Structure formats: structure tokens, C-alpha cells
Amino acid sequence: MAQAILLQEVEALGARGDVIDVSAGYLRNYLVPRRLAQPATAASIAEADRRAQTAERAAADQAERAEESAALLTRTILTISQPAGDDGRLFGSVTANDIVDAIDQARGIKVDRRKVRLDQPIKATGTHMVTVELAGGTTAEVKTIVTASG
């Protein structure tokens, strides 16, 4: 058996960076030519471990920042003014882009518009709870008040 370090995720073998035992022929004839793995040496195993630890630290830092941002967004109240009729129906609508712009303006947090969970655009004045998904699956409920302007 030969040891190899996976360079990419391979189904039924493991994830990127894993050290696996495979037959020498499989490694030489299949994994290496397709750049799916490289032969494992002491130095390459140490390098793979170092990369894995760095990736873990980066993921933990990102999750911590996402939790802090979620806590901040949960306390945030957005006020968006849109032209509306006397009955409270908006002439246009409040979309995910409007909410992303309001979050950036209010808190300076950059959010991808595709991570704002709106079933349908907001078409009436009033208070609405909007779910925003942050990194690592962290979500925050942002209170959004839509007011009539003009």
C-alpha cells in the first residue's frame, strides 16, 4: 500500500488534504495523472497538516465574525422610504437590493443580495422581519420598517 495526499475531493476516498492508503498502481496510474492526489512524503504530510490547521483557524474566525454580525443585525432596525398610495400599498416594491443597501448604509456590513430571504418583494408599508443569511449558515432576523414617502 502507498500513502497519498488528496489534492481534490474524490468520492469514496476522502476530502482535499486527507492522507489515504491506496494501492501503488491506483496512485501511479489513476490519481497522479488526473492530479487528484500526490504521493505522500514526510514533508508533504506536514505541509497538508499545516494547511488544514490554517483552514480551520480561518473558518473559526469567519464563523466568529458571522456571529458578531448576526448579533449586530438582530439589533438593527432598518427604515426604508418608498413612494406609496394612501392605502399603504407601495408604487414599487422593496427588494433584496434595497435591504442590502440599507444594511450597508446603516452598519457597514456587506451582504450578498442572494442571501436576503424574501419570499416576495415587500409591497406594503409597515414592519417586516427579513431573514439574512451570513457566512457559515448563520442567520439574522432584521426588523425592516417601510414608510411612505412623498
WOZIDA-V52774 format. One record per pair of residues at least 6 apart in sequence whose ideal C-beta (glycine too) atoms are under 6 Angstrom apart, sorted by sequence separation. I is the first residue (numbers start at 1). GAP is how many residues later the second one is. If there is no record, write none. Layout:
I|GAP / I|GAP
//
This chain:
9|6 / 14|6 / 31|6 / 84|6 / 103|6 / 122|6 / 133|6 / 9|7 / 13|7 / 6|8 / 8|8 / 82|8 / 83|8 / 103|8 / 131|8 / 132|8 / 6|10 / 131|10 / 132|10 / 100|11 / 6|12 / 129|12 / 130|12 / 100|13 / 5|14 / 80|14 / 117|14 / 130|14 / 3|16 / 4|16 / 97|16 / 116|16 / 128|16 / 96|17 / 99|17 / 3|18 / 4|18 / 80|18 / 115|18 / 127|18 / 1|20 / 96|20 / 19|21 / 111|21 / 125|21 / 2|22 / 80|22 / 96|22 / 4|23 / 125|23 / 78|24 / 122|24 / 2|25 / 10|26 / 19|26 / 95|26 / 8|28 / 93|28 / 94|28 / 7|30 / 76|30 / 93|30 / 6|31 / 17|31 / 76|31 / 99|31 / 4|33 / 5|33 / 90|33 / 5|35 / 17|35 / 72|35 / 89|35 / 4|36 / 88|36 / 3|37 / 88|37 / 5|39 / 69|40 / 84|41 / 5|43 / 94|52 / 70|64 / 84|64 / 69|65 / 74|66 / 76|66 / 77|66 / 78|66 / 79|66 / 80|66 / 81|66 / 83|66 / 73|67 / 83|67 / 66|68 / 70|68 / 81|68 / 66|69 / 73|69 / 66|70 / 70|70 / 66|72 / 62|73 / 63|73
//
